[in-house]
């Protein structure tokens, strides 16, 4: 699970087990997810940044990318 919100937003609350990689740092994705076959579930606050991130990842060869939208619609527990 890839959270593309800012580090400050992530520190406020996030989904347990998610990895924070802000949208403006997405070019470093290979250091976080080296295999382009790894499933990546991308989210942000409301869905705009996650859509941009998912498109970027797909353009850069990641084949299993799923934009799950915004954390503000997430029904599960956050930390």
C-alpha positions as CSV (number, residue, x, y, z in Angstrom):
1,X,0.0,0.0,0.0
2,X,1.6,3.2,-1.2
3,X,0.5,6.5,0.4
4,X,1.5,9.5,-1.8
5,X,0.4,12.2,0.6
6,X,3.0,14.6,2.1
7,X,5.1,13.4,5.0
8,X,3.2,15.7,7.3
9,X,-0.2,14.3,6.2
10,X,1.1,10.8,6.7
11,X,2.4,11.6,10.2
12,X,-1.1,12.9,11.2
13,X,-2.7,9.5,10.4
14,X,-2.2,6.7,7.9
15,X,-3.2,3.1,7.2
16,X,-1.1,0.7,9.2
17,X,1.5,-1.0,7.1
18,X,1.4,1.6,4.3
19,X,4.5,3.1,2.9
20,X,4.8,6.9,2.5
21,X,6.3,8.1,-0.7
22,X,5.1,11.7,-1.5
23,X,4.0,12.3,-5.0
24,X,6.8,14.8,-5.6
25,X,9.3,12.0,-4.7
26,X,7.7,9.3,-6.8
27,X,10.7,9.2,-9.2
28,X,12.5,7.2,-6.4
29,X,9.9,4.4,-6.5
30,X,12.5,1.8,-7.5
31,X,14.2,2.2,-4.1
32,X,10.9,1.3,-2.4
33,X,9.4,-1.2,-4.9
34,X,12.2,-2.6,-7.0
35,X,10.1,-5.2,-8.8
36,X,7.7,-3.9,-11.5
37,X,5.6,-7.0,-10.9
38,X,4.8,-6.1,-7.3
39,X,1.1,-5.2,-6.8
40,X,0.9,-1.5,-5.7
41,X,-2.2,-0.1,-4.1
42,X,-2.0,3.7,-4.3
43,X,-3.9,6.2,-2.2
44,X,-3.8,9.8,-1.1
45,X,-6.2,12.1,0.7
46,X,-9.1,12.5,-1.8
47,X,-8.0,10.6,-5.0
48,X,-6.3,13.2,-7.2
49,X,-2.7,12.5,-6.3
50,X,-3.2,8.8,-6.3
51,X,-4.6,9.0,-9.9
52,X,-1.5,10.9,-11.0
53,X,0.8,8.5,-9.2
54,X,-0.9,5.4,-10.6
55,X,-0.6,6.8,-14.2
56,X,3.1,7.6,-13.6
57,X,3.8,4.1,-12.3
58,X,2.0,2.5,-15.2
59,X,3.9,4.7,-17.7
60,X,7.1,3.6,-16.0
61,X,6.5,-0.2,-16.3
62,X,4.7,-1.2,-13.1
63,X,2.1,-3.6,-14.3
64,X,0.0,-4.2,-11.2
65,X,-1.0,-0.7,-10.1
66,X,-4.4,-0.1,-8.4
67,X,-5.6,3.4,-7.6
68,X,-7.8,3.0,-4.5
69,X,-8.5,6.7,-4.1
70,X,-8.5,8.8,-1.0
71,X,-8.0,7.8,2.6
72,X,-10.8,10.2,3.5
73,X,-13.2,7.5,2.2
74,X,-11.4,4.7,3.9
75,X,-13.6,2.8,6.4
76,X,-10.8,0.9,8.2
77,X,-8.7,1.8,11.1
78,X,-5.8,4.3,10.8
79,X,-2.9,5.0,13.1
